[in-house]
Amino acid sequence: MQSYRITRFGQPLEAANEPDPSPKGSEVLLRVTGCGVCHSDLHLWEGFFDLGGGKKLPVGSGEGALPLTLGHEIAGEVIALGPEASGVALGDKRVVFPWIGCGACAYCQRGEEHLCGKSRALGVARPGGYSDRILVPHARYLLDYTGMPTELACTFACSGLTAYSALKKIGRLSESEPLLIVGAGGVGLAGVRLAKAVCGVAPFVADIDDRKLEAALAAGAAGVINSAQADAGKTLFKMTGGGALGAVDFVGAESSVTFGHMALRKGGRLVIVGLFGGTFTLPIPMFAMRALTIGGSYVGSLSEMHELMALGRQGLVPPIPVQKRPLAEAAHTLDDLKAGKIVGRVVLTP
């Protein structure tokens, strides 16, 4: 088994060669056929999340969590089964739901494993898909993607699922109730493509990168705004006829959250997804006076991923721009992602 792992935060990934793991109990071993590179991989690689004001939230158990094989957007082929495994067969092609919890807490019992405080998430707390093999604890985390290309299916596990769950929190809108998406990176573009199916409207999209805005238009955006321009707010209000009723921020920076909040009309809802970092302040009376709802969304549940896969099988999820790269370019890809050079998604292929 060949993997590319973090051995020191912020330093290039290191290659590792080990014997293939042998699945035990209900475990299933997959040969990885594709693994998407997600922006959250950058935070895990750097070892912290930026909380603003010079404060940082360390990843997991800090240096004690290393080495770690990144990668949570995983598709693969079943190559070995534990003695108690059932529900899949050798040769089956599956996409992996990576947001695995402890299985015993209240969150897990009600189907919200992604919120579990004792996460066993693949590529975050357990070895992930920057590898040619992945060990999955149970076949119920493996979803059939028949009829979809591998490079699209693997992105459903994070960028697709994250966008889908966030848009569900906005809910259905009418044509007179505009939707704004802030950030047209890999997850934001997934949101653009899912907006019609989930919310019923084509979204307006804001970003500071004109290349990404062009990609958003190609993905079906109703209109785009470069939020770095001085009159971006006025432009948006004119385009939307008075502001957005729903907004999803896929960046999660001080500037993006501020723009998303200011873009709302009275009664508007802002869902924050991105983890870029920083702080955000708002006078408390504004929540009531403008009847605002501001909340967060973290990836999504296993049941939501089943819903998303069903949309994909119906052809209702157009693919985002995908660039395939060899697994050996994992470290180089993280550098490119950090530098803002990637539009859409890079999928690593062993």
C-alpha positions in Angstrom: 0.0 0.0 0.0 1.4 3.4 -1.0 0.2 6.5 0.8 1.2 10.2 1.0 1.1 11.4 4.6 1.5 14.4 6.8 4.5 13.7 9.1 5.1 17.4 10.1 2.5 20.1 9.8 3.0 22.5 6.9 5.8 20.4 5.4 5.6 18.4 2.2 3.7 15.1 2.3 5.9 12.0 2.6 5.5 8.8 0.7 5.0 5.6 2.7 5.0 2.0 1.5 3.4 -0.6 3.8 1.7 -4.0 3.5 -1.9 -3.9 2.5 -4.2 -3.9 5.6 -6.3 -7.0 6.2 -9.9 -6.3 7.0 -11.3 -7.6 10.3 -14.8 -8.0 11.5 -17.2 -5.9 9.3 -14.3 -4.0 7.7 -14.1 -3.6 3.9 -10.8 -2.9 1.9 -11.1 -0.9 -1.2 -8.6 -0.1 -4.0 -8.8 3.6 -4.3 -9.7 4.8 -7.8 -10.1 8.5 -7.1 -9.7 10.9 -4.3 -10.7 14.6 -4.4 -8.5 17.3 -2.9 -10.5 19.5 -0.6 -9.8 22.9 0.8 -10.2 21.6 4.3 -7.2 19.3 3.6 -5.2 22.5 3.6 -6.2 23.2 7.2 -5.4 19.7 8.3 -2.0 19.9 6.5 -1.2 23.2 8.2 -2.3 21.9 11.5 -4.8 24.6 12.6 -7.9 26.6 11.9 -7.7 30.4 12.0 -10.0 31.8 14.6 -9.0 35.4 14.0 -7.2 37.8 16.3 -4.1 35.7 16.2 -5.9 32.7 17.7 -5.6 29.2 16.2 -7.5 26.0 16.8 -5.2 23.0 16.6 -6.2 20.1 14.4 -7.2 17.0 16.4 -4.5 16.1 18.9 -1.8 18.2 17.4 1.5 16.6 16.5 0.3 13.5 18.4 -2.2 12.9 15.6 0.6 12.3 13.0 1.3 10.7 10.7 -2.0 11.2 8.9 -3.0 10.2 5.4 -5.4 12.9 4.1 -8.2 12.5 1.7 -12.0 12.2 2.4 -13.5 12.3 -1.1 -12.9 8.7 -1.9 -14.1 6.3 -4.5 -12.8 2.7 -5.0 -13.3 -0.9 -5.8 -13.9 -3.6 -3.2 -10.9 -6.0 -3.0 -11.3 -7.7 0.4 -13.9 -8.3 3.0 -13.7 -9.0 6.8 -15.3 -12.2 8.0 -18.4 -10.3 9.2 -18.8 -7.9 6.3 -21.9 -8.1 4.1 -23.8 -5.9 1.7 -21.0 -5.6 -0.9 -19.1 -8.0 -3.1 -15.6 -8.2 -4.5 -15.4 -5.9 -7.5 -18.1 -3.6 -6.5 -17.4 0.1 -7.2 -18.4 2.4 -4.3 -18.0 5.9 -3.1 -17.2 6.2 0.6 -19.1 8.2 3.2 -16.1 9.3 5.3 -17.8 11.2 8.2 -17.9 8.2 10.6 -18.7 8.7 14.3 -18.3 6.5 17.4 -21.7 4.8 16.7 -22.8 5.1 20.3 -23.5 8.7 21.2 -26.8 10.6 20.8 -25.6 12.2 17.5 -24.8 8.8 16.0 -28.0 7.2 17.3 -30.1 9.8 15.4 -28.1 9.5 12.2 -25.8 12.6 12.6 -22.5 10.8 12.8 -20.8 13.8 11.1 -21.4 15.8 14.3 -20.0 13.1 16.6 -17.5 14.4 19.2 -15.4 11.2 18.9 -15.0 11.3 15.2 -13.5 8.4 13.2 -13.7 10.4 10.0 -11.5 9.0 7.2 -8.8 11.4 6.1 -9.3 13.5 9.3 -9.1 11.1 12.3 -8.3 7.9 10.4 -6.2 7.2 7.3 -7.8 8.6 4.2 -7.7 8.4 0.4 -4.3 9.9 -0.5 -3.4 6.2 -0.9 -4.0 3.3 -3.2 -5.9 1.4 -0.4 -8.5 2.5 2.1 -10.0 0.5 5.0 -13.7 1.3 5.7 -15.2 0.0 9.0 -18.5 -1.1 7.6 -20.2 -1.6 4.2 -23.0 0.8 5.2 -20.6 3.6 4.5 -20.2 2.5 0.9 -22.6 3.9 -1.7 -23.2 2.6 -5.2 -22.4 5.1 -8.0 -23.4 3.1 -11.0 -23.9 5.4 -14.0 -21.7 8.2 -12.7 -18.0 8.8 -13.5 -15.6 8.1 -10.7 -14.3 11.7 -10.7 -17.8 13.0 -10.0 -18.9 10.4 -7.5 -15.9 10.8 -5.2 -16.6 14.6 -4.9 -20.1 13.8 -3.6 -18.5 12.7 -0.3 -17.6 16.3 0.7 -18.0 19.1 -1.9 -21.3 17.7 -3.1 -22.6 16.6 0.3 -21.5 19.8 2.0 -23.2 22.0 -0.6 -26.4 19.8 -0.6 -26.7 19.9 3.2 -26.1 23.7 3.3 -28.7 24.4 0.6 -31.3 22.2 2.4 -30.9 24.6 5.3 -32.0 27.4 3.0 -34.9 25.4 1.7 -37.1 25.9 -1.3 -37.3 29.5 -2.8 -39.5 31.1 -5.4 -38.2 33.1 -8.4 -38.8 36.3 -6.4 -36.7 35.1 -3.5 -33.0 35.3 -4.7 -30.3 32.9 -3.6 -26.7 34.0 -3.2 -23.7 31.8 -3.2 -20.4 33.3 -1.9 -17.3 31.6 -3.2 -17.1 29.6 -6.4 -14.4 27.1 -5.5 -14.9 23.4 -5.6 -17.7 23.3 -3.0 -19.2 26.6 -4.2 -19.4 25.3 -7.8 -21.1 22.1 -6.5 -23.6 24.4 -4.8 -24.3 26.3 -8.0 -25.0 23.0 -9.8 -27.3 21.7 -7.0 -29.2 25.0 -6.3 -31.9 24.4 -8.9 -32.6 20.9 -7.7 -32.5 21.7 -3.9 -33.8 25.3 -3.7 -35.7 25.6 -6.9 -33.8 28.7 -8.3 -30.5 29.5 -10.1 -28.2 31.3 -7.7 -26.3 34.6 -8.0 -22.6 34.1 -7.2 -20.0 36.3 -5.6 -16.3 35.8 -5.7 -13.1 37.8 -6.0 -11.6 35.7 -8.8 -13.0 36.4 -12.3 -12.0 32.9 -13.5 -14.2 31.3 -10.9 -17.0 33.7 -11.7 -16.7 32.5 -15.3 -16.9 28.9 -14.1 -20.0 29.8 -12.1 -21.7 31.2 -15.1 -20.9 28.1 -17.1 -22.4 26.1 -14.2 -25.7 27.9 -14.5 -25.5 30.9 -12.2 -28.2 33.5 -12.7 -25.6 36.3 -12.4 -22.2 37.0 -10.9 -20.6 39.7 -8.9 -16.9 40.4 -8.1 -17.3 41.1 -4.4 -13.9 42.9 -4.3 -15.3 45.8 -6.3 -16.2 48.9 -4.4 -19.8 49.0 -5.6 -20.4 45.2 -5.3 -23.1 45.6 -2.7 -25.1 48.1 -4.8 -24.6 45.9 -7.9 -26.0 42.9 -6.0 -29.0 44.7 -4.7 -29.8 45.9 -8.2 -29.4 42.4 -9.7 -31.5 40.8 -7.0 -34.2 43.5 -6.6 -33.3 44.3 -3.0 -31.0 41.6 -1.7 -31.0 37.8 -1.3 -33.4 35.9 0.9 -30.9 33.1 1.3 -27.1 33.1 1.2 -24.6 30.3 1.6 -21.0 31.3 2.3 -18.6 28.6 1.0 -15.5 30.7 1.9 -15.9 31.5 5.6 -13.6 34.5 5.8 -14.3 37.8 7.5 -14.8 39.6 4.2 -17.1 36.8 2.7 -19.3 36.6 5.8 -19.6 40.3 6.0 -20.6 40.5 2.3 -23.1 37.6 2.7 -24.7 39.2 5.7 -25.0 42.6 4.1 -26.4 41.0 0.9 -29.5 39.8 2.8 -32.9 41.4 2.7 -35.1 41.4 5.8 -35.9 37.9 7.0 -32.9 36.6 5.2 -30.9 33.4 6.1 -27.1 33.1 5.9 -25.6 29.7 6.2 -21.8 29.6 6.8 -19.9 26.6 5.4 -16.3 27.7 4.7 -13.5 27.4 7.2 -11.1 30.1 5.9 -11.0 31.8 9.2 -11.3 35.1 11.1 -14.0 36.8 13.1 -17.3 38.5 12.4 -19.2 41.0 14.5 -22.8 42.3 14.2 -24.7 44.7 16.5 -27.2 42.5 18.4 -30.3 44.6 17.6 -29.7 43.9 13.9 -30.7 40.3 14.3 -34.2 41.3 15.5 -34.6 44.5 13.5 -33.7 42.7 10.2 -35.2 39.3 11.3 -31.9 37.6 10.3 -31.0 34.0 10.8 -27.2 33.2 10.7 -26.1 29.6 11.2 -23.5 27.1 10.2 -23.4 23.8 8.3 -20.8 21.0 8.6 -20.6 18.5 5.8 -23.8 16.3 5.9 -25.3 13.1 7.2 -25.3 9.6 5.7 -29.0 9.9 4.8 -28.3 13.2 3.0 -25.6 11.5 1.0 -28.0 8.8 0.0 -30.4 11.6 -1.1 -27.6 13.3 -3.1 -26.6 10.0 -4.8 -30.2 9.6 -5.9 -30.1 13.0 -7.5 -26.8 12.1 -9.2 -28.3 8.8 -10.6 -31.2 10.9 -12.0 -28.7 13.1 -13.8 -29.7 16.2 -11.7 -26.1 16.9 -10.6 -24.0 18.2 -13.5 -20.2 17.6 -12.9 -18.0 20.3 -11.6 -14.7 21.0 -13.6 -12.3 18.2 -12.6 -8.6 17.9 -13.3 -7.1 14.4 -12.8 -3.6 14.1 -11.4 -1.5 11.2 -10.3 -1.5 10.4 -6.6 2.3 11.3 -6.5 1.3 14.9 -7.1 -0.7 15.2 -3.9 1.8 17.6 -2.2 2.1 19.7 -5.4 -1.7 19.9 -5.5 -2.0 21.2 -2.0 0.5 23.9 -2.9 -1.6 24.9 -6.0 -4.8 24.9 -3.9 -3.2 27.2 -1.3 -2.1 29.5 -4.1 -5.6 29.7 -5.5 -4.5 28.1 -8.8 -7.3 25.5 -9.0 -10.7 26.0 -10.5 -13.1 23.2 -9.6 -11.6 20.0 -8.2 -8.4 18.0 -8.5 -9.0 14.3 -8.2 -5.9 12.1 -7.4 -5.7 8.8 -9.1 -3.3 6.1 -7.9 
